[in-house]
Amino acid sequence: RPIGTLSASGSWSGKVRHLPIASTYSTAIFNGDFVKVHTDGTIVASDTSDGAQTTLVTCGIFVGCSYTPSTTNQKTFNTQWPASTTATDAMAYVIDDPLVLIQMQATASMNNADRNLNMGYTKTAGSTSIGKSKNSLTAGTEATTAALPFRVIDFVSGPHSLAPVGTTASDAYPDVLVKFNHPSSASVCIHQYLNATGV
């Protein structure tokens, strides 16, 4: 989930862009999922293409949507996009700040030395009951590798933690603050807005 930004404004809440979703788009999108701009200009779910879960192309984080289903003709606001909904006015609400700070849970314990390393992530289908993403950071992928999609900034202290404050990296499933990685190579751009080549 987005919690802040490293950009000069200091706030991500005013950086929600309304971008169209194609009517009957067949993949469910959940609050907190990564999305990207398709070649037709609509928003689709980001996906990964390899087993290491290191590939990500995104324009930001999906935080909800609005649409008027053909079955009810009632304007609907939702934290998730129900797959294959027929609605010609569907709009995704996307946090598209490339410097957004994101809180994600790791799949296993980490180390304090993992700060400022890069990580891959595990894509998992979200929860239809609460509309939330289940994507997580893949513990064990921490490395200096430029192609990994996330940079570790810090760990989150909180009542859920099994470790003392300040050492939450050793929690069984630590909450981690990350940002989109910005590789120096133009051929490996995680955020679409930073890629010199258009979609």
N, C-alpha and C positions, 0 to 999 in steps of 0.2 A: 504494500500500500504506500502511496506517496505521502511523505510527511514534511517535506521542505524542499529547498533548492539551494544550490551554491551560487546562483546568479545574483546580480546586484539587487534585485527587487526584494529578495529574502522571503518571498511568498510564492507558493505554487498555485494557490486557490484561484487566482485571477487568470490562470493560464489554461483554462479549459476551453478547447476549441470544439465547435459543433461540426462534425463531418458526416457525410451521408453513408448509410448502409443500404445495400441493394435489397429491394424487396425479394423475399423468399431466400435470402442468403442462408445457406444450409448448415453452417457451423455455429454452435452456441458460443457466446462470448460472455465472460463473467467479470464482475468487478475486480480489478487488479490484474486482469490479463493484459498481455502486450498485444498491440494491434499495429497494422501497417497499412499504408495507402496502396491499393491495387492499381494496376495499369488503367483501369476504367475510372479512377478517381474516387472510388468508394473504399470504406474501411473493411478490412478482413482481419481475422485472427492471425497473429504471427505464429510461425511454426519452426521446428528445428529439423534439420535434414541429416543429422548423423547421430550415431549411438552415443558419442561423447557429450551430446547436448551442448555443444559449444557455439553453434550457429544461431544468430538472432538478427533479424531485420525488423526494425520497429520505427514508428513515428511517435510512440508514447504509450500511455497506460489508460486503458478503458475504465471509466468510473461510473458508467450508466448510459442510458439512452432514452429516447422518446419515440413513439410511433403510434399510428392509428390503425389497428388491425381491421382487416376487411370483414372479419366476423362480427365485430361489435360497433365499428365506426365511432369508438370512443377514444379520445386522446389518452395515451397510457405512458406513464413514466416508470422505468424499471431499472434495477441495479444490474440486470443481465439481459442479453439479447437471446430470446427463445429461438432456437434454430428453425429455419424455414417459415418464419412469420411473414405473412403477406401484408405489406404496408408500404405504400409508395412515398411516405414522408418520413421514413425512419432516419433518425440522427443519432450518431454516437457522440458521447461526451468524452473527450480525450485530453489528458494532461500531456501536452506535447513539448514541454520544456526539456531540452537535451541535458540540462544540468539538475534535473529533479533528483532529490534524495528519496530512496525507496527502502522501506523496511520489509525484509524477507526472512523467512525461516530456513535454516540450513538442515540438510537431511541427517547430519551427525555432528558430533563435537568438532570444534576448531581450536586454533591456538591464537594467543594475543599477537604472535609474530605474523599472523595472516593479514593484519592491517596493511593496506596499500598493495596487496597482491590482487590478481584477477581471478575470477571464478566463472565456471559454467553454471547452467541451471537445468532443472528437471521439469519438463512440461507435463502436467497432469490435468485431466478434465476437472473443471470446477464443480462446486456443489449446486445442484439445481434447487435444493430446499432453501438455501440462504443466499444464493446468487454470488458466492465468493470464489475467487481464484484459488487454486491449490498449487500453483507453481512454486518451486522452492529452489534454493541454492544447492548445488551438488557438492557436498563436502568431499574433500579428496582431490578436487580439481584445482585447488589453489596453486597458482604459478605466476611467473612473470610473463607468460605467453600473451602477446598482443592481441591475438584473435579472440580471446575469451571475452564474453559480453559485459561482465560486471567488474567494477573496481570496489574492493572492500574499503569502507571508510572507518567504520567503528562497530562496536557491539552494543546492544541495548540492555541496560539494567532494568529489571522489573520484578514484580512479585512472582511471576511464573518461573523465574530462573532458579536452577538448583545450585548455582554457584554464588559465592559472595559478590557483592557489588564491585565492579572493576575487573572481574575475571569471568564474565559471562560467556566468554568464548568456549569455556570448558563445559558449559551446559550440554546436555544430551542433544538438544535441538535448539541451538542459540538463534535469537533474533539478531539479524545483522543489518547495518545500514550500508547500502551500496549506491552507486551511481552507474549510469551507462558508461561503458568504456569508450574512449575516443582514440582509436588506433591512429598512428601516424600514416599508415598506408591507406591511400584512397581506395584500394581494392577491398579493404576490410573495414567498412563503415557500419557500425551497429545502428546508429540513428539515421534515418533517411534524410533528415534536414541537413546533415553534415556531409552527405555524399555529393560530390561535385557532379556526378552523373544523375540525370533525372530518371524517374520511374518510367 
